[in-house]
């Protein structure tokens, strides 16, 4: 089995650079929209594509009204790729499971601000386990609420749809939130990535990136495409 820790480290830490309009976006297809009857083929396609990360959505049926998968399936994704495994926890009590997701192979772990009454403790736990720490925020959560935690994290995952289901339409107000968050990050000269998750398409990706985003999570847009590799390449060139 590939020693992914050694393989991933140089590439993984290389994403900690300042945002620039000249940087190519990071493309993170969401496997939630993949064909679960043919996951091996979809993983192979992503490995051969220009996709940078695997985005893996974990749902518990409590924090969001849906159930997806847990550490066991993530461990299979980990074995299927040397690319970054970007794990997005849409669950209650994420601290209870952080170690399990690390063991499963997560490189980045996103926890929801709304699910973490002791968010700083959760961030410190994630980092102590050797993962990069990301905070996800729902569409109704103002970006100003991130002010006191920004310096402690590596990424913010801005939800541009209501979490829990794939295939939803992008919420336009997210563009304003991206701009506000980018200003907050730049004012503090921080190296925090902005990931936008939900409703990303070939039609709106350019606007999302122009607002200040670094990472595009695209599920339905990629996996429902007639040519997923070409769609990923088009997003990469935005």
N, C-alpha and C positions, 0 to 999 in steps of 0.2 A: 504494500500500500504506500502511496506517495506520502512523504514526510511534509505535509502541507504547511506546518509551522515555519520550516526553513524556507520553503518555496514562496510563501505568501508575504513574509515580513517586509522585504524591500518594497514590493509593490504596494502593500497595504499602507505603510506609513508615508508613502509618497503622496497620498492624497491630501496630506495636511499642508496645503499651500494656499496663499491668499487667492480670493476670487478675482478673476479678471475676465473681461469680455473676450480675451484672446485664448482662454483655456477651453479645450474641448470638453463638453459635458460628460459626466459619468452616467452611463445608461445601466439601469438596474431593473431588468424585466421581472415582474412579479409572477412567481410560479403558481400563485393561486389561480391564475387564468389558464394554466397549462392543461394538457390532456392527461388526467390521472390514470388513464388506462394505457398510456404510452409515455410515461415519464422518462424512460431511458432515452427515447428518441428526442424528446424536447430538451433534455440536458445536453445531449450530443450537439443539437442544433445551436444552443447557446454557447457551448464551448467553442464551436467553429465560427461563431459570429463575432461582431465587434462589441458585444455586451461586456461591460466591465465587472458587474456584480450579479449575483443571484439574490433577489429580494424575496424573503421568506416570511409570509404573514401567519402569525400564530394567534388563533382566536379561541376563546374559552366558553362562549355561550353565555357569559355573565357580563363582562365589560362591554361586549358587543353581542348582538343577537345572532351569532353564527358560531359554528365550531369548524375549525380547519384541521390542523395537525400539530404534533408536538415534537419533542426532542428526537424520538426514534426516526421519524421521517427526515428530519434535518440531518441526522447522522448519515443517511443514505445520500442526500444531496452533497454532503461534505466529501464523501468517497467518490462522487461522480464528477467533481470539478476541482481545479486548483484556483478558481476565481474566488473573489471575496464573497463570503456568505453574510449577507446583511439581514439580520433577523429582527423583525418588527413584532414586539409583544403587545397584542391587544387583549390583555388579560388583567385580572385582578391579582393583587399580591405578587407582582413580578419578582420581588426579591427572593421569594420562596423557591423560584425555579431558575434563577440566574446561573447557578453552578451547573445545573443539568444541561442548560443550553451551551455553556462553555464546553462541557465534555462532549456534547454532540457536534461541536465544530463551528460555533458562531464566531465571527471575527468582529462584527459590530452588533451591539444589542441596543435596540430602541425600546424605551419604556414610556408609557403615557404619563404626562404630568398629572392628568386627571385621576390616575389610578395610584398615585404615589404621594401620600400625605407627608412622607419624609423623603423627599426627592433627593436631597444631597446625600443621604445615607445610601440610597439606591445607586447613585452615580459612583460613589466611592467603592461600593461592592463590585460593580461592573469592572471598574478599572483595576481593582485588586486581583481580579480573576484573569487579567490580561487581555480584556476586550476593549475596544473603543466604545465610548459611551455616547448615546444619542437620546435626546428627549423628543418625543412625539407630542403634538398638540392638535386637538380637535378643531374643526372649523370655527366654533364659537369662542374658543379660548384666545384672548388677545396676546399678541407677541410680547407686549410689555411685561407680562407675567414671567418671562424668561430672563429678565434683566439681571437678577441676582444669581443665576446659575450658568449664564453663558460662558463665563471664564473657566468653568469646570468641565465643560463637555467638548466633544469633538464634532457633533453634528446636531442639527435640529431637523426633525421630520415633520414638515407642515402637511397636515391632512387637507387635501383640496376637495374631498368628498367626506360624507359621514362614514366613519369606519365600520367595517363589518361585511361589506359585500363588494364584489368587483363589478365593473361595467357601468358605474355611475358617471354622470356628467360633471365636469369641472365647475367648481363654484367660483364665479368671476371675482368676488371680493378677495380671493386668495392672492391675486396679483398685488393688491395694496399691502397685504400682510408680508409678502416676500420683500417688497421695497422697504417697508418699515424695519424688518428684521435685518436686511442687508445693511441699512444705515446704523443700526445698533452694533452690529458686528464690526463694521469698519471704524466706527467712532472709538472702539476699544482696541483696534488693531489686533483682533483675534483671528485665529485660523480655524474658524468654525464653518463647516459645510452646511448649506441649505439643501435639503432633500424635499422634493415635492411629490406627494403620493396621492394619486387618484385623478382619473379623468384626463390624463396626459395623452395628447394626440399629435399627429403630424401638423394639424392646423394651429394648435395653441402652444406648441413646445417653444417656438422662437420667442413668443411674448413672455413665457415663464422664465426663460433664460435671461432675457433682456431685463427683467425685473430684479434679477440677482441670484437666481437658483444655480446650484452646481450639479445636483443629482436629479435625474428624471426617473421616477418609477413608472413603468408602463407595462400593464398587464394585458388587458383586452386588446389594446392597440397592436401589440406584438403578436399575441397568440391567435387572434382572429384574422390576422393578415394572410393574404394569399402567399406572401413571400416574407416570412418573419425576419430572415437575415437582412433582406433589403430594407425593411422597415427600421430595424435597429441601426443599420448603416445611415439611413436618412436622418434619424434622430441624432446620431453621433455627429453629423455634419452641420447641425443647426447652429 
